[in-house]
Every structure is written in C-alpha cells, then in structure tokens.
C-alpha cells in the first residue's frame, strides 16, 4: 500500500534504510540470537507505529527498510 504525501507541486514517499552493525562487525547476529533480534525489532516498530517494509539479518549486520 503506497501512501504518497503531497504538496502543491510535489509528491513523495518517505522510506528509511537502516543498517545496524555491532562493534567491530563481529558475527554475533545469527542462530538463536537472530530470531530474538527479529522479535525485538518487530515489537519496537509496533510501539513506535512504524511500518517495517523489509528486513534482512546477516551474520554481522541487519538491514531494515522502514
């Protein structure tokens, strides 16, 4: 669902690409922790009323499109 914002001569759709990286890019975000991080991020998005469009967990970072 697209929710375009508009003014007199402009239309836009605002999305944010967020990358979460642990210190020194240690490969700690996989396995059991990967599922827990996903639950926490979904819960935070619900609390802040932010739509999580896409998310990917890599071994050393997490990509989110909000």
C-alpha positions, -999 to +999 in steps of 0.1 A: +000+000+000+015+033-011+008+063+010+021+092-011+025+126+007+019+157-014+020+194-015+011+218-043+037+206-069+054+177-052+046+141-043+068+118-023+070+085-004+094+085+026+113+053+034+144+049+056+171+023+051+186+015+084+217-007+090+225-020+125+261-031+129+277-045+161+310-032+172+339-044+150+313-062+128+315-093+150+295-122+136+271-125+165+237-119+149+230-154+137+215-186+151+193-183+182+200-145+186+188-139+150+152-149+159+152-129+192+165-097+174+137-101+148+111-102+176+125-072+193+127-051+161+090-060+152+079-051+188+097-017+186+082-010+152+047-017+167+054+006+197+066+035+175+038+029+149+064+024+121+058+001+092+086-025+087+086-030+050+117-053+047+144-067+070+173-090+065+196-104+092+232-111+081+258-127+103+274-093+110+247-067+104+209-061+100+192-043+071+158-026+077+136-006+053+111+014+074 
